[in-house]
Amino acid sequence: MKIIVLGSGTSQGIPVVGCDCPVCTSNDERDKRMRSSVYIEGKGGEKVLIDAGPEFRLQAVRAGIKTIDAVFLTHSHADHIHGLDDLRPLSYYNPIPVYGKKVTISEMKNRFSYIWEETQLGGGKPRLTPKAIDKPLSIGGLTFIPVPVKHGVLDILGWEVREDKDKSFLYLTDTSDIPKDTMRQLRESGPWKSRTIIIGGLRINRHETHFNFEQALNAAMSLGAKSLYLTHICHNHSHVEIENFCQHFKKTQPESVEIHPAQDGLVLEV
């Protein structure tokens, strides 16, 4: 299973419009962060997207994406679904199923109501098939398991993706708390020889609706992370500064684990 981090930034993206802070004006390409999303390729040729932010067209061109078999949504905030219209060329011949919580699918359909309304011939719009789910679903050899988490007061989803019996990829963005039942679900599903976790960590300081770096890293380690990456990062810290934070945190851990900030275009093999 191959994972491509299409975007690793928070809702404003980086550089932030009108901002001239050191990170927004940095020459380090790793400090340029589009809105958060990941693209997954299974060894059987499956091609799946988790979230489609406003820069999806640019991300897809950069990653060379030519087909999408399915889209899984974490929640309906603009930075996670406002790129859905750019699935238009990828859904020209076959509709693309879009999966998520019932409320997420409902809000998506409302936001993109024109997709399902009668329009004139030639009216450009993507061909999407919205499907609310609350149970595991397989796309070819990949199994997607919904992972309930909290985003402030909102109930949203992370996604666990399994391909081989001893490997797990866990994507938890926009998370501020992992309920006890979810922690139990994830712990009992292991142990894993390889569990790669990409988890949202906004900044060093605490935030009401997002984990900070320390909270995210502690949560991921408690879930058996072997490779761990922070995503959904704001412009308070440069990539180098976050890497230093991660390496300092790593020294406190008894196990050998890879801990890094994610970056746009990062490719992982799980």
C-alpha positions as a printed NumPy array, in Angstrom:
array([[  0.   ,   0.   ,   0.   ],
       [  1.359,   3.387,  -0.998],
       [  0.269,   6.601,   0.714],
       [  0.802,  10.039,  -0.822],
       [  0.269,  13.056,   1.431],
       [ -1.458,  15.455,  -0.957],
       [ -1.649,  18.221,   1.651],
       [ -0.477,  18.682,   5.231],
       [ -1.784,  22.145,   6.089],
       [ -4.59 ,  23.499,   8.193],
       [ -7.794,  25.102,   6.901],
       [ -6.173,  28.333,   5.656],
       [ -3.334,  26.608,   3.838],
       [  0.222,  27.911,   3.946],
       [  1.234,  30.509,   2.94 ],
       [ -1.798,  32.162,   4.518],
       [ -3.37 ,  34.909,   2.435],
       [ -1.977,  38.3  ,   3.47 ],
       [  0.525,  36.872,   5.972],
       [  4.232,  37.729,   5.926],
       [  5.326,  35.637,   8.923],
       [  8.613,  33.676,   8.657],
       [  6.84 ,  30.42 ,   7.727],
       [  4.538,  31.961,   5.116],
       [  7.518,  33.689,   3.458],
       [  9.887,  30.73 ,   3.854],
       [ 11.91 ,  29.456,   0.894],
       [ 11.748,  25.902,   2.268],
       [  9.305,  23.997,   0.051],
       [  8.35 ,  21.862,   3.049],
       [  6.749,  24.962,   4.61 ],
       [  4.231,  25.223,   1.757],
       [  1.229,  23.247,   2.972],
       [ -1.956,  22.729,   0.996],
       [ -5.148,  21.602,   2.706],
       [ -4.959,  18.114,   4.253],
       [ -5.695,  15.022,   2.183],
       [ -4.152,  11.642,   1.378],
       [ -4.195,   9.404,  -1.698],
       [ -3.868,   5.635,  -1.316],
       [ -2.805,   3.028,  -3.88 ],
       [ -3.31 ,  -0.647,  -3.047],
       [ -1.08 ,  -3.392,  -4.407],
       [ -4.084,  -4.609,  -6.4  ],
       [ -4.291,  -1.278,  -8.229],
       [ -6.93 ,   0.311,  -5.971],
       [ -6.833,   4.12 ,  -5.943],
       [ -8.652,   5.882,  -3.132],
       [ -8.816,   9.449,  -1.837],
       [ -9.447,  10.555,   1.749],
       [-10.889,  14.089,   1.641],
       [-10.753,  16.522,  -1.266],
       [ -9.702,  20.012,  -0.264],
       [ -9.775,  23.239,  -2.297],
       [ -6.397,  22.515,  -3.963],
       [ -7.285,  18.994,  -5.086],
       [ -6.782,  19.827,  -8.782],
       [ -3.239,  21.045,  -8.126],
       [ -2.519,  18.128,  -5.804],
       [ -3.808,  15.572,  -8.321],
       [ -1.751,  17.044, -11.159],
       [  1.376,  17.075,  -8.989],
       [  0.846,  13.463,  -7.872],
       [ -0.053,  12.237, -11.367],
       [ -3.472,  10.948, -10.295],
       [ -5.381,   9.563, -13.292],
       [ -8.164,   7.538, -11.686],
       [-10.049,   7.395,  -8.377],
       [-12.068,   4.339,  -7.327],
       [-13.639,   5.921,  -4.238],
       [-13.521,   8.886,  -1.883],
       [-13.804,   8.641,   1.906],
       [-14.651,  11.803,   3.847],
       [-13.687,  12.625,   7.419],
       [-16.193,  15.497,   7.764],
       [-17.793,  18.281,   5.75 ],
       [-15.673,  21.336,   6.56 ],
       [-14.686,  23.336,   3.481],
       [-10.997,  22.444,   3.67 ],
       [-11.918,  18.763,   3.392],
       [-14.612,  18.669,   0.689],
       [-14.44 ,  21.812,  -1.448],
       [-12.298,  20.098,  -4.057],
       [-14.963,  17.525,  -4.924],
       [-15.948,  19.401,  -8.087],
       [-12.438,  18.783,  -9.432],
       [-13.241,  15.059,  -9.613],
       [-15.108,  15.954, -12.805],
       [-12.506,  14.632, -15.301],
       [-11.906,  11.517, -13.185],
       [-15.614,  10.643, -13.114],
       [-16.324,  11.277, -16.804],
       [-16.772,   7.596, -17.679],
       [-17.76 ,   6.12 , -14.319],
       [-19.365,   7.696, -11.243],
       [-17.164,   7.822,  -8.153],
       [-18.686,   6.663,  -4.843],
       [-18.211,   9.081,  -1.933],
       [-18.45 ,   7.575,   1.559],
       [-18.855,   9.207,   4.96 ],
       [-21.061,   9.651,   8.012],
       [-24.735,  10.265,   7.314],
       [-24.494,  13.906,   8.42 ],
       [-21.354,  14.456,   6.321],
       [-22.994,  13.056,   3.202],
       [-26.115,  15.138,   3.823],
       [-24.105,  18.346,   4.193],
       [-22.019,  17.51 ,   1.127],
       [-25.171,  17.003,  -0.966],
       [-26.546,  20.32 ,   0.251],
       [-23.28 ,  22.158,  -0.44 ],
       [-23.013,  20.676,  -3.942],
       [-26.731,  20.512,  -4.717],
       [-26.186,  21.36 ,  -8.402],
       [-24.567,  17.966,  -8.916],
       [-27.9  ,  16.185,  -8.413],
       [-30.174,  18.773, -10.001],
       [-31.335,  18.635, -13.609],
       [-29.136,  20.885, -15.718],
       [-28.65 ,  21.566, -19.402],
       [-26.654,  19.12 , -21.486],
       [-22.981,  19.933, -21.242],
       [-23.287,  21.441, -17.785],
       [-19.968,  20.559, -16.205],
       [-20.262,  18.685, -12.938],
       [-18.704,  15.583, -11.393],
       [-20.509,  12.256, -11.366],
       [-20.557,  11.276,  -7.696],
       [-22.525,   8.623,  -5.853],
       [-22.932,   9.617,  -2.185],
       [-23.184,   6.744,   0.29 ],
       [-23.531,   7.04 ,   4.069],
       [-21.748,   4.243,   5.919],
       [-20.95 ,   3.339,   9.512],
       [-19.317,  -0.055,   9.014],
       [-16.123,  -1.334,   7.35 ],
       [-16.11 ,  -1.342,   3.562],
       [-13.734,  -2.987,   1.108],
       [-12.442,  -1.418,  -2.089],
       [-10.702,  -4.298,  -3.805],
       [ -8.08 ,  -5.58 ,  -1.367],
       [ -8.251,  -2.494,   0.86 ],
       [-10.574,  -2.446,   3.859],
       [-11.656,   0.968,   5.185],
       [-12.805,   1.028,   8.794],
       [-14.566,   4.137,  10.173],
       [-12.902,   5.477,  13.329],
       [-15.143,   7.805,  15.402],
       [-13.264,  10.76 ,  16.902],
       [-14.095,  14.229,  18.235],
       [-13.357,  17.518,  16.46 ],
       [-14.268,  19.914,  19.248],
       [-17.959,  19.15 ,  19.874],
       [-18.349,  17.531,  16.442],
       [-18.406,  13.786,  15.866],
       [-16.283,  13.063,  12.807],
       [-14.433,  10.092,  11.353],
       [-10.879,   9.001,  10.969],
       [-10.178,   6.02 ,   8.72 ],
       [ -8.164,   2.869,   9.317],
       [ -7.021,   1.136,   6.139],
       [ -5.897,  -2.48 ,   6.117],
       [ -4.388,  -4.475,   3.306],
       [ -2.26 ,  -7.196,   4.868],
       [ -3.037,  -8.966,   8.129],
       [ -0.151,  -7.381,  10.02 ],
       [ -0.218,  -3.865,   8.556],
       [ -2.435,  -0.919,   9.391],
       [ -2.623,   2.681,   8.178],
       [ -4.529,   5.078,  10.41 ],
       [ -5.543,   8.574,   9.291],
       [ -6.84 ,  10.888,  12.021],
       [ -7.083,  14.517,  10.99 ],
       [ -8.871,  17.38 ,  12.814],
       [ -8.937,  15.351,  16.029],
       [ -9.199,  16.856,  19.519],
       [-10.157,  13.71 ,  21.427],
       [-10.327,   9.972,  20.836],
       [-13.274,   8.427,  22.74 ],
       [-12.63 ,   5.444,  24.989],
       [-14.62 ,   3.089,  22.752],
       [-12.523,   4.134,  19.754],
       [ -9.285,   3.659,  21.688],
       [-10.447,   0.182,  22.658],
       [-11.408,  -0.601,  19.045],
       [ -7.998,   0.413,  17.74 ],
       [ -5.987,  -1.272,  20.468],
       [ -7.887,  -4.549,  20.186],
       [ -7.461,  -4.637,  16.408],
       [ -3.661,  -5.088,  16.78 ],
       [ -0.926,  -5.825,  17.531],
       [  0.605,  -4.666,  14.281],
       [  4.101,  -5.317,  13.016],
       [  3.633,  -2.076,  11.127],
       [  1.116,   0.608,  12.031],
       [  1.591,   3.891,  10.218],
       [ -0.356,   6.803,  11.702],
       [ -0.881,  10.225,  10.195],
       [ -2.511,  12.394,  12.834],
       [ -3.547,  16.022,  13.038],
       [ -1.343,  18.192,  15.258],
       [ -2.032,  21.892,  14.78 ],
       [  0.743,  23.603,  16.738],
       [  2.638,  23.562,  20.051],
       [  0.   ,  25.541,  21.977],
       [ -3.326,  23.944,  22.83 ],
       [ -6.462,  24.503,  20.76 ],
       [-10.15 ,  23.846,  21.456],
       [-10.83 ,  21.709,  18.372],
       [ -7.471,  20.179,  17.446],
       [ -4.735,  18.19 ,  19.142],
       [ -1.533,  20.107,  19.661],
       [  1.741,  18.381,  18.778],
       [  2.248,  16.714,  22.163],
       [ -1.357,  15.5  ,  22.426],
       [ -1.261,  14.068,  18.911],
       [  2.049,  12.285,  19.432],
       [  0.976,  10.81 ,  22.785],
       [ -2.319,   9.595,  21.316],
       [ -0.622,   7.984,  18.342],
       [  1.991,   6.256,  20.492],
       [ -0.749,   4.821,  22.716],
       [ -2.252,   3.25 ,  19.578],
       [  0.919,   1.39 ,  18.651],
       [  2.411,   3.663,  16.034],
       [  5.562,   2.373,  14.344],
       [  5.73 ,   5.247,  11.871],
       [  4.1  ,   8.512,  12.918],
       [  3.538,  11.761,  11.031],
       [  1.876,  15.023,  12.043],
       [ -0.468,  16.725,   9.592],
       [ -3.024,  19.581,   9.467],
       [ -0.266,  21.938,  10.621],
       [ -0.692,  25.717,  10.932],
       [  1.831,  28.458,  10.101],
       [  3.112,  28.949,  13.654],
       [  6.055,  26.601,  13.127],
       [  8.457,  25.772,  10.304],
       [  9.047,  22.206,   9.119],
       [ 12.519,  22.298,  10.676],
       [ 11.142,  23.443,  14.027],
       [  8.509,  20.69 ,  14.027],
       [ 11.094,  18.082,  13.057],
       [ 13.193,  19.161,  16.042],
       [ 10.126,  18.902,  18.293],
       [  9.446,  15.373,  16.993],
       [ 13.016,  14.225,  17.532],
       [ 13.022,  15.602,  21.074],
       [  9.755,  13.744,  21.754],
       [ 11.215,  10.568,  20.244],
       [ 13.976,  10.527,  22.878],
       [ 11.318,  10.054,  25.574],
       [  9.9  ,   6.935,  23.942],
       [ 11.071,   3.426,  24.906],
       [ 10.394,   1.926,  21.486],
       [ 12.032,   2.535,  18.157],
       [  9.569,   4.563,  16.123],
       [  9.772,   6.998,  13.219],
       [  8.304,  10.399,  14.175],
       [  8.204,  13.311,  11.74 ],
       [  6.035,  16.144,  10.452],
       [  4.341,  15.231,   7.201],
       [  4.957,  17.382,   4.145],
       [  3.103,  17.865,   0.889],
       [  4.086,  15.179,  -1.616],
       [  5.451,  12.782,   1.035],
       [  5.264,   9.158,  -0.179],
       [  4.989,   6.316,   2.341],
       [  5.073,   2.564,   1.755],
       [  3.009,   0.603,   4.265]])
